[in-house]
Amino acid sequence: MQELKGTFTVTITPFTEDGRDVNEHALRHFVEWQVVNGVHGLIPVASTGEFLSLTDEERRRVSGIVVDQVAGRIPVLVGAGAENTWDVVRYASEAEQLGASGVLIIPPFYSTPTEDELVAHYEAIGRAISIPIMLYNNPATSNVDMLPPLVARLSEIDNVSYIKESTMDPTRVRDILRLSDGRMAVFGGIMGYESYLNGAVGWTAVGCNLMPREFSDMYRLCVEERDVAAASALYEHLKPVIDLVGKDRYVAATKHALAVMGHPVGPPRPPRLPVSGETKAWVERVVSELGLQFASP
């Protein structure tokens, strides 16, 4: 089983100009640009990929295109979140059949399941597939906060081996590692740099859509070379993009930035709106000041 580590891009989903269809050409070029620029893995059909705005057929199509374009060069984790356990099992099974390296699964986000219900949920998924499951703890969107003791309990499920920890508390990385007794590896979500310093093996980064090489370098500096001074300097360089794609802007700002960089990927799907006014100007200023460009591979 392939070990997952490094900086993974939670990828946008390119659409046609009217937003009605997936733009396969733009998606393939985007994936190739990411791989050539050194990302350690890709995560399509997750939050930044607007998974709740995709049809089932589109989810399969986007996942299949990414897996096909990557062609085994780096891991691909497919987002398989849904409200119904049976739907998640179906999405996860389809991802495995497509050749995905693993699946990223956020808890059901409306029913606010209990701890026992979450254990039953992930156990059912684990029985259905043989590829690794990465939990996704993002209480701001799922209405569920999987605290370290629960994560340790979930780590006892055979292929629940990773977690994307997306709270603003990087000390949870330390607690998860301690309580799970080595069974669970942690990827930072929002707090990538800080998570690396607390023992994370990876970072799932929205900003990596715009700066794949630089965001990937954070893993090298923090984990492989343990050069905290250089990592801190790089973090300062990345902060404008981390701020830009934070909060509710993460899809719209990322897509507008890519268009300004020379790779239009269509609008976000409603109810999301394209950026406008001060936010639009902010995006354009950051892209200009950092000299960000999309160079077609």
Summary of the structure (lengths in Angstrom):
residues: 297
radius of gyration: 17.9
end to end distance: 29.5
largest distance: 49.5
contacts: 1036
relative contact order: 0.14
helix: 49%
strand: 12%
